[in-house]
Amino acid sequence: MAFHHVSVLLNECLENFVRDPDGIYVDCTLGGAGHAHAIGERLSAKGHLLGFDQDQTARQVAAERLSDLACQVTIIPSNFKNLKDELSKRQISGVTAFLFDLGVSSYQLDTPERGFSYMHDGPLDMRMDQSNPLTAEEIVNTYSEADLTRLIKEYGEERWAKRIAQFICKRREEEPLRRTGQLVELIKQAIPAGARKDGPHPAKRTFQALRIEVNQELAILAQSFRDAVDFLKPGGRIGVITFQSLEDRIAKQTFKELSTGCICPPELPVCVCGHKALVKARNKAIEPTEAEVKANPRARSARLRIAEKL
Ligand SMILES: C[S@@+](CC[C@H](N)C(=O)[O-])C[C@H]1O[C@@H](n2cnc3c(N)ncnc32)[C@H](O)[C@@H]1O
């Protein structure tokens, strides 16, 4: 299958980030390299584009796509949670902009063998990093009912989490769950028909929850954003594109924390905390235009948050 992914909020990213053709740019989520290529095209031979992806296939595609650029290109085969070590060992500092375009690519989603999609039958995999030992199959067949309930509720914001977990645990007593199709059927049985009439696909939330657990997507975000800010030069920017409220909340809260100065109790006459604001952040996220959503319905829930290093 050809690697197909339409980059979201692309113009908004270019307008906000690419302001120095000789600068250092880090794309933490290369995917199909759509954003990365558009950034790289605007850089001079002195400019440097670095890109992370934990997915081997994405890195191969990105390397090929970026091969026609004039700027320096470095592909880093790692999770962006390691950005501090990976950039330090390459003596990178004074970064002009970081971009995080979170979640999975359309290619990952549309490849049934990767197991991310409730629309195609495939193995219960969901690993972005194919060397990660934990799969969705392991989770649905070994986690306790209480743990399944907690994760489907917390990471999927699914009100039927308890019933879905009960159905999973009952079914696996007969045979282990191995396919996304089996899980989708089970979820449909667990959620009462009336509650399935409206809204998104009934398996959407549970699949989101499993994917977050398999890839430990949320736990690494806040620290990765803080680390990125440490590498920015004054005036440099960090941008985070999210597709669901849990990620967006983390980006919003982390930027708020990083843009707050003194955090001493108001009754203290002088500051004793020494806390300094590192960035200024816009309060409001940038959303896709109607035209973008029409052309690419997957952009609908996208939000771009930006902070600038002081
Ligand atoms: C939404 S896609 C990026 C699409 C890209 N911006 C484009 O325009 O083609 C997200 C990519 O980031 C990767 N990814 C997600 N979380 C990651 C992490 N923690 N570390 C490294 N790569 C990650 C995924 O494997 C996927 O390829």
The ligand as an SDF file (V2000), in Angstrom:
LIG
                    3D

 27 29  0  0  0  0  0  0  0  0999 V2000
    0.1570   11.9460   12.8060 C   0  0  0  0  0  0  0  0  0  0  0  0
    1.5740   11.1220   12.2460 S   0  0  0  0  0  0  0  0  0  0  0  0
    2.6190   12.4120   11.6600 C   0  0  0  0  0  0  0  0  0  0  0  0
    2.3340   12.8320   10.2660 C   0  0  0  0  0  0  0  0  0  0  0  0
    3.3110   13.8580    9.6970 C   0  0  0  0  0  0  0  0  0  0  0  0
    3.3030   15.0950   10.4440 N   0  0  0  0  0  0  0  0  0  0  0  0
    3.0320   14.1380    8.2170 C   0  0  0  0  0  0  0  0  0  0  0  0
    2.6970   15.2680    7.8920 O   0  0  0  0  0  0  0  0  0  0  0  0
    3.1810   13.2230    7.4130 O   0  0  0  0  0  0  0  0  0  0  0  0
    2.3690   10.6740   13.7380 C   0  0  0  0  0  0  0  0  0  0  0  0
    3.6560    9.8930   13.5710 C   0  0  0  0  0  0  0  0  0  0  0  0
    4.3730   10.0280   14.7860 O   0  0  0  0  0  0  0  0  0  0  0  0
    4.8630    8.8020   15.2270 C   0  0  0  0  0  0  0  0  0  0  0  0
    4.8850    8.8760   16.6870 N   0  0  0  0  0  0  0  0  0  0  0  0
    3.8330    8.9750   17.5200 C   0  0  0  0  0  0  0  0  0  0  0  0
    4.2430    9.0400   18.7990 N   0  0  0  0  0  0  0  0  0  0  0  0
    5.6120    8.9900   18.7550 C   0  0  0  0  0  0  0  0  0  0  0  0
    6.6230    9.0300   19.7590 C   0  0  0  0  0  0  0  0  0  0  0  0
    6.3310    9.1000   21.0660 N   0  0  0  0  0  0  0  0  0  0  0  0
    7.9120    8.9900   19.3610 N   0  0  0  0  0  0  0  0  0  0  0  0
    8.2400    8.9090   18.0450 C   0  0  0  0  0  0  0  0  0  0  0  0
    7.3130    8.8480   17.0540 N   0  0  0  0  0  0  0  0  0  0  0  0
    6.0190    8.8980   17.4060 C   0  0  0  0  0  0  0  0  0  0  0  0
    3.9260    7.7560   14.6610 C   0  0  0  0  0  0  0  0  0  0  0  0
    4.6140    6.5390   14.4700 O   0  0  0  0  0  0  0  0  0  0  0  0
    3.4740    8.4000   13.3460 C   0  0  0  0  0  0  0  0  0  0  0  0
    4.2760    7.9760   12.2730 O   0  0  0  0  0  0  0  0  0  0  0  0
  1  2  1  0
  2  3  1  0
  2 10  1  0
  3  4  1  0
  4  5  1  0
  5  6  1  0
  5  7  1  0
  7  8  2  0
  7  9  1  0
 10 11  1  0
 11 12  1  0
 11 26  1  0
 12 13  1  0
 13 14  1  0
 13 24  1  0
 14 15  1  0
 14 23  1  0
 15 16  2  0
 16 17  1  0
 17 18  1  0
 17 23  2  0
 18 19  1  0
 18 20  2  0
 20 21  1  0
 21 22  2  0
 22 23  1  0
 24 25  1  0
 24 26  1  0
 26 27  1  0
M  CHG  2   2   1   9  -1
M  END
$$$$
